[in-house]
Amino acid sequence: MVQALCHHHRVFERRACRVLGQPRASQRYQAIPASDEQALTVAIVRLASQYGRYGSRRITVLPRTEGWSVNPKRVEWIWREGFEVAQKHSNWGRLWLNGGFCILRRPRRRHHV
C-alpha cells in the first residue's frame, strides 16, 4: 500500500510509512515459500476432499501420518489460502444482541426448558 501511495502521490517512502505508522522494513519484506509448500498444499487438498467433514484441526493430524512435518499453524495457513473458509460465528452472541436470548430461554410451562 505504501508503494502505491508513494508512486501515486510522489511522496517519499519514509514519510508515507511514518504517516501510516508502519515500519519501513515491512515494505521490503519478501516471503520465501518453503520448498515443499506446493506438494503439501496438494496433499491437504486431497485429504480435505477425501474427508469432507473434517476441519483444519482434524486434517492437521493426517499429513503427519503420511510423513509430513507440519504444525497446526502451517496447516491453518494453507487451509485459509486454499479454501474459502468462513469465520465461525457464535449463535449465542447473535441471540444476545437481538434480545432473543431471554425470550427463547424463558419457560412457558413446567418442564419446558
URHU-V435025 format. One record per residue. SS is DSSP state (hx for helix, st for strand, lp for the rest). OMEGA is omega in whole degrees, 0 to 359 (none if undefined). Layout:
SS&OMEGA ; SS&OMEGA
//
This chain:
lp&182 ; hx&180 ; hx&178 ; hx&178 ; hx&181 ; hx&182 ; hx&184 ; hx&185 ; hx&180 ; lp&179 ; lp&177 ; lp&181 ; hx&182 ; hx&181 ; hx&180 ; hx&179 ; hx&179 ; hx&180 ; hx&182 ; hx&179 ; lp&179 ; lp&173 ; lp&181 ; lp&181 ; hx&181 ; hx&181 ; hx&181 ; hx&184 ; lp&175 ; lp&180 ; lp&178 ; lp&181 ; lp&178 ; lp&184 ; lp&182 ; lp&185 ; hx&182 ; hx&180 ; hx&178 ; hx&178 ; hx&178 ; hx&180 ; hx&180 ; hx&178 ; hx&178 ; hx&179 ; hx&180 ; hx&178 ; hx&178 ; hx&178 ; lp&190 ; lp&183 ; lp&181 ; lp&173 ; lp&184 ; hx&180 ; hx&180 ; hx&178 ; hx&181 ; hx&183 ; hx&188 ; hx&177 ; hx&178 ; hx&178 ; hx&177 ; lp&176 ; lp&178 ; lp&175 ; lp&183 ; lp&173 ; lp&184 ; hx&181 ; hx&181 ; hx&179 ; hx&179 ; hx&179 ; hx&178 ; hx&180 ; hx&180 ; hx&179 ; hx&187 ; hx&184 ; lp&172 ; lp&185 ; lp&177 ; lp&177 ; lp&178 ; lp&177 ; lp&178 ; lp&178 ; hx&182 ; hx&181 ; hx&180 ; hx&180 ; hx&181 ; hx&182 ; hx&181 ; hx&181 ; lp&182 ; hx&183 ; hx&182 ; hx&182 ; hx&182 ; hx&186 ; hx&182 ; lp&180 ; lp&179 ; lp&179 ; lp&180 ; lp&180 ; lp&180 ; lp&182 ; lp&none
//
